[in-house]
Amino acid sequence: MADVAIDWTTATQSRFETGKTQLGFHAILTLSNTLLLDARLLYENYFGDMQAQLFDRFNRHLAQAQSTTPETIKIALDDALAHAPKQPLGRYCMIQGSLISRAAMHLVNQGYTWAEIHTLFDEQEVAADVIKGFCSLKALQVSDLALLINCSNLLDAQQQIKAWQWLKKHADFDLQHTRLAAILTGEVMYACGMQADVAAIKTLNPEFEPLWVNRVWPSSTVASSGAHLIAKAYLDPDHADQIWATINANAETMVQFAQPKPDTEFWIGNMFQSVTQDIQPVYQAWLKQIH
């Protein structure tokens, strides 16, 4: 939290626009909500119009529906996919996975369970298509990394690790200094933590530690610190109480700052909440086995 604790004033506006300053958390949250509330703005400015148009079609269909149900989600999803470019096939598979992941989260936010969502699509089949598509691309762009992250809630640890290894070999950009790479570390470590895959965590941690974190963007700070704490918990079990106290404190702090609403689709602090809710029980069971 110290990385984003510097307050923001209008005097730093020009520096913010060139990415040369840190912002206070409340200020950056306000600015992010203002600038990026509509996902179109992010995709149009960084990754071209195609993905933005697909998300826009999906959102418009849902907005016109009287309620968010599996049926209305399916209609919106089918319409968006009908307008997605089919070539290259690998990228289409990722776009499909990204849209389906978004559709699933809409339903989760409406109180549907994954068992109910499974009737809409087979998440394991979609995840397999995403990884197959991702690993068929020989020159990966930043937009491909963004699509992979959008699909992350569908992928298990082995799939996440396979994607990371492929990304290292085929990234057509400076992976070491790309903000989204730090966000990916949070997704990969979360998946490994959910499976208590200590061997993978031990191997990946040295690779993730040097990745650059853009401190202007709290999302990358939260993701990288979350990854670090998950790894630390599994690699230093003698200090488990202290490490989990830090994770729990982070979760409480981020809730107080962000004040998320029940229907919030995603907010930058929920990684710590997910770690405490999902990984901590898995971790406690693992801890009993090794003692």
C-alpha positions as CSV (number, residue, x, y, z in Angstrom):
1,M,0.0,0.0,0.0
2,A,3.0,2.3,0.5
3,D,3.5,2.3,-3.2
4,V,0.3,4.1,-3.9
5,A,0.1,6.2,-0.7
6,I,1.4,9.4,-2.3
7,D,-1.6,11.8,-2.7
8,W,-2.4,13.3,-6.0
9,T,-2.9,17.0,-6.8
10,T,-3.7,18.8,-10.1
11,A,0.0,19.8,-10.2
12,T,0.9,16.2,-11.0
13,Q,-1.6,15.8,-13.8
14,S,0.9,16.2,-16.6
15,R,3.2,13.7,-15.0
16,F,0.3,11.3,-14.6
17,E,-0.5,11.5,-18.3
18,T,3.1,10.5,-19.2
19,G,3.2,7.7,-16.5
20,K,5.9,9.4,-14.4
21,T,4.2,9.7,-11.0
22,Q,2.4,7.8,-8.3
23,L,-1.1,8.6,-7.3
24,G,-3.0,8.5,-4.0
25,F,-5.3,5.5,-4.0
26,H,-8.6,7.4,-3.8
27,A,-7.5,9.7,-6.6
28,I,-6.3,6.9,-8.9
29,L,-9.5,4.9,-8.2
30,T,-11.6,7.9,-9.1
31,L,-9.6,8.5,-12.3
32,S,-9.7,4.9,-13.3
33,N,-13.4,4.7,-12.8
34,T,-13.8,7.8,-14.9
35,L,-11.5,6.8,-17.7
36,L,-11.9,3.1,-17.8
37,L,-15.4,2.4,-16.6
38,D,-16.4,1.5,-20.1
39,A,-14.1,-1.3,-21.2
40,R,-14.3,0.1,-24.7
41,L,-12.0,2.9,-23.8
42,L,-9.3,0.6,-22.6
43,Y,-9.4,-1.6,-25.6
44,E,-9.8,1.1,-28.2
45,N,-6.8,3.0,-26.8
46,Y,-4.5,0.0,-26.4
47,F,-5.5,-3.0,-28.4
48,G,-7.5,-1.8,-31.3
49,D,-11.2,-1.5,-32.0
50,M,-12.2,-5.1,-32.7
51,Q,-12.3,-6.4,-29.2
52,A,-13.9,-3.2,-28.0
53,Q,-16.7,-3.6,-30.5
54,L,-17.4,-7.2,-29.4
55,F,-17.6,-6.3,-25.8
56,D,-19.8,-3.4,-26.7
57,R,-22.2,-5.6,-28.6
58,F,-22.3,-8.0,-25.7
59,N,-23.0,-5.2,-23.2
60,R,-25.6,-3.6,-25.4
61,H,-27.6,-6.8,-25.7
62,L,-27.5,-7.3,-21.9
63,A,-28.6,-3.6,-21.4
64,Q,-31.6,-4.1,-23.6
65,A,-32.7,-7.3,-21.8
66,Q,-35.1,-7.0,-19.0
67,S,-32.9,-9.2,-16.7
68,T,-29.6,-11.0,-16.7
69,T,-30.3,-14.7,-17.0
70,P,-28.5,-17.7,-18.7
71,E,-30.9,-17.2,-21.7
72,T,-30.2,-13.5,-22.2
73,I,-26.5,-14.0,-21.6
74,K,-26.5,-16.7,-24.3
75,I,-28.2,-14.4,-26.8
76,A,-25.7,-11.6,-26.1
77,L,-22.8,-14.1,-26.3
78,D,-23.8,-15.7,-29.5
79,D,-24.3,-12.3,-31.2
80,A,-20.9,-11.1,-30.2
81,L,-19.2,-14.3,-31.3
82,A,-21.0,-14.2,-34.6
83,H,-19.2,-10.9,-35.4
84,A,-15.8,-12.1,-34.2
85,P,-13.1,-12.7,-36.8
86,K,-12.6,-16.4,-37.3
87,Q,-8.9,-16.2,-38.4
88,P,-6.4,-16.8,-37.0
89,L,-8.3,-19.6,-35.3
90,G,-6.0,-19.4,-32.2
91,R,-7.0,-15.8,-31.5
92,Y,-10.7,-16.6,-32.1
93,C,-10.5,-19.3,-29.5
94,M,-9.1,-16.7,-27.0
95,I,-11.7,-14.1,-27.9
96,Q,-14.4,-16.7,-27.4
97,G,-12.9,-17.6,-24.0
98,S,-12.7,-14.0,-23.0
99,L,-16.3,-13.4,-23.9
100,I,-17.5,-16.5,-22.2
101,S,-15.5,-15.7,-19.1
102,R,-17.2,-12.3,-19.0
103,A,-20.6,-13.9,-19.4
104,A,-19.8,-16.3,-16.6
105,M,-18.9,-13.5,-14.2
106,H,-22.1,-11.7,-15.1
107,L,-24.0,-14.7,-13.9
108,V,-21.9,-15.2,-10.8
109,N,-22.6,-11.6,-9.8
110,Q,-26.3,-12.4,-10.2
111,G,-26.0,-15.3,-7.7
112,Y,-25.7,-18.2,-10.2
113,T,-23.5,-21.1,-9.2
114,W,-20.8,-22.6,-11.5
115,A,-23.0,-25.8,-11.7
116,E,-25.8,-23.7,-13.2
117,I,-23.3,-21.8,-15.5
118,H,-22.1,-25.2,-16.7
119,T,-25.4,-25.7,-18.5
120,L,-24.5,-22.7,-20.6
121,F,-21.1,-23.8,-21.6
122,D,-18.4,-26.4,-20.7
123,E,-15.7,-24.3,-19.0
124,Q,-13.2,-27.2,-19.2
125,E,-13.7,-27.5,-23.0
126,V,-13.4,-23.7,-23.4
127,A,-10.3,-23.6,-21.2
128,A,-8.7,-26.3,-23.4
129,D,-9.5,-24.3,-26.5
130,V,-8.1,-21.1,-25.0
131,I,-4.7,-22.8,-24.2
132,K,-4.6,-24.6,-27.6
133,G,-5.3,-21.3,-29.3
134,F,-2.8,-19.3,-27.3
135,C,-0.1,-21.9,-27.9
136,S,-0.7,-21.9,-31.6
137,L,0.3,-18.2,-32.0
138,K,4.0,-17.7,-32.8
139,A,4.1,-13.9,-32.3
140,L,2.1,-12.9,-29.3
141,Q,1.0,-9.4,-28.9
142,V,0.1,-7.5,-25.7
143,S,-3.6,-7.9,-26.7
144,D,-3.1,-11.6,-26.6
145,L,-1.8,-11.4,-23.1
146,A,-4.8,-9.3,-22.1
147,L,-7.1,-11.9,-23.6
148,L,-5.3,-14.7,-21.7
149,I,-5.8,-12.7,-18.4
150,N,-9.4,-12.3,-19.2
151,C,-9.8,-16.1,-19.5
152,S,-7.8,-16.8,-16.4
153,N,-10.8,-17.8,-14.2
154,L,-11.3,-20.7,-16.5
155,L,-7.7,-22.0,-16.4
156,D,-6.1,-24.4,-13.9
157,A,-2.5,-24.2,-12.7
158,Q,-1.1,-26.5,-15.4
159,Q,-2.8,-24.5,-18.1
160,Q,-1.6,-21.2,-16.6
161,I,2.0,-22.5,-16.4
162,K,1.9,-23.8,-20.0
163,A,0.7,-20.4,-21.2
164,W,3.4,-18.6,-19.2
165,Q,6.1,-20.8,-20.7
166,W,4.8,-20.2,-24.2
167,L,4.6,-16.5,-23.6
168,K,8.2,-16.4,-22.5
169,K,9.3,-17.9,-25.9
170,H,6.9,-16.1,-28.2
171,A,6.1,-12.6,-26.8
172,D,6.5,-10.0,-29.5
173,F,7.1,-7.3,-26.9
174,D,9.2,-6.6,-23.9
175,L,7.7,-9.0,-21.5
176,Q,10.0,-8.0,-18.6
177,H,8.7,-4.5,-18.7
178,T,5.0,-4.9,-19.6
179,R,2.5,-4.1,-16.8
180,L,0.1,-6.9,-17.8
181,A,2.9,-9.5,-17.1
182,A,2.8,-8.5,-13.4
183,I,-1.0,-9.0,-13.4
184,L,-0.5,-12.4,-15.0
185,T,1.8,-13.4,-12.1
186,G,-1.1,-13.0,-9.7
187,E,-3.3,-15.2,-11.8
188,V,-0.7,-18.0,-12.2
189,M,0.2,-18.0,-8.5
190,Y,-3.4,-18.0,-7.5
191,A,-4.0,-21.1,-9.6
192,C,-0.9,-22.8,-8.2
193,G,-2.0,-21.9,-4.7
194,M,-5.4,-23.4,-5.2
195,Q,-3.7,-26.7,-6.0
196,A,-0.9,-26.4,-3.4
197,D,1.6,-27.0,-6.2
198,V,4.7,-26.1,-4.2
199,A,7.1,-27.4,-6.8
200,A,5.6,-25.1,-9.4
201,I,5.6,-22.1,-7.0
202,K,9.2,-22.7,-6.1
203,T,10.2,-22.7,-9.8
204,L,8.0,-19.7,-10.9
205,N,8.8,-17.4,-8.0
206,P,12.3,-16.5,-9.1
207,E,11.0,-15.8,-12.6
208,F,8.2,-13.5,-11.4
209,E,10.2,-11.6,-8.8
210,P,12.1,-9.4,-11.4
211,L,9.1,-8.4,-13.4
212,W,8.5,-4.7,-13.5
213,V,5.4,-3.4,-11.7
214,N,3.9,-0.1,-12.8
215,R,3.2,1.6,-9.5
216,V,0.8,4.0,-11.2
217,W,-1.6,1.2,-11.7
218,P,-2.7,-0.4,-8.4
219,S,-4.0,-3.4,-10.2
220,S,-0.5,-4.6,-11.1
221,T,0.7,-3.7,-7.6
222,V,-2.0,-5.8,-6.0
223,A,-1.5,-8.7,-8.4
224,S,2.3,-8.8,-7.9
225,S,2.1,-8.5,-4.1
226,G,-0.6,-11.1,-4.0
227,A,1.6,-13.5,-6.0
228,H,4.5,-12.7,-3.7
229,L,2.5,-13.4,-0.6
230,I,1.1,-16.7,-1.9
231,A,4.6,-17.9,-2.8
232,K,5.9,-16.7,0.6
233,A,3.2,-18.6,2.4
234,Y,4.0,-21.9,0.7
235,L,7.8,-21.5,0.7
236,D,8.1,-20.2,4.3
237,P,5.5,-22.2,6.3
238,D,7.2,-21.5,9.6
239,H,6.0,-17.9,9.3
240,A,2.5,-18.9,8.1
241,D,0.6,-17.0,10.8
242,Q,2.5,-13.7,10.1
243,I,2.1,-14.0,6.3
244,W,-1.7,-14.8,6.5
245,A,-2.2,-11.9,8.9
246,T,-0.7,-9.7,6.2
247,I,-2.9,-11.1,3.5
248,N,-6.0,-10.7,5.7
249,A,-5.0,-7.1,6.6
250,N,-4.6,-6.4,2.8
251,A,-8.0,-7.8,2.1
252,E,-9.6,-5.6,4.8
253,T,-7.7,-2.5,3.7
254,M,-8.7,-2.9,0.0
255,V,-12.3,-3.4,0.9
256,Q,-12.3,-0.2,3.0
257,F,-10.6,1.8,0.2
258,A,-12.6,0.5,-2.8
259,Q,-16.0,0.0,-1.1
260,P,-17.2,-2.5,-3.7
261,K,-20.8,-3.0,-4.4
262,P,-22.5,-6.4,-4.5
263,D,-22.9,-6.3,-8.3
264,T,-19.4,-5.0,-9.0
265,E,-18.0,-7.1,-11.8
266,F,-14.4,-6.8,-10.8
267,W,-12.4,-4.5,-8.5
268,I,-8.7,-4.3,-8.0
269,G,-8.7,-5.5,-4.4
270,N,-10.6,-8.7,-4.7
271,M,-7.5,-10.7,-5.2
272,F,-6.7,-10.7,-1.5
273,Q,-10.3,-11.6,-0.7
274,S,-10.1,-14.5,-3.1
275,V,-6.9,-15.6,-1.5
276,T,-8.4,-15.6,2.0
277,Q,-11.6,-17.3,0.9
278,D,-10.3,-19.8,-1.6
279,I,-6.7,-20.5,-1.0
280,Q,-6.5,-20.3,2.8
281,P,-8.5,-23.5,3.4
282,V,-6.4,-25.3,0.8
283,Y,-3.3,-24.0,2.5
284,Q,-4.4,-25.1,6.0
285,A,-5.0,-28.6,4.7
286,W,-1.6,-28.7,3.1
287,L,0.1,-27.3,6.3
288,K,-1.4,-30.2,8.3
289,Q,0.0,-32.7,5.9
290,I,3.6,-31.5,6.1
291,H,3.5,-31.2,9.9
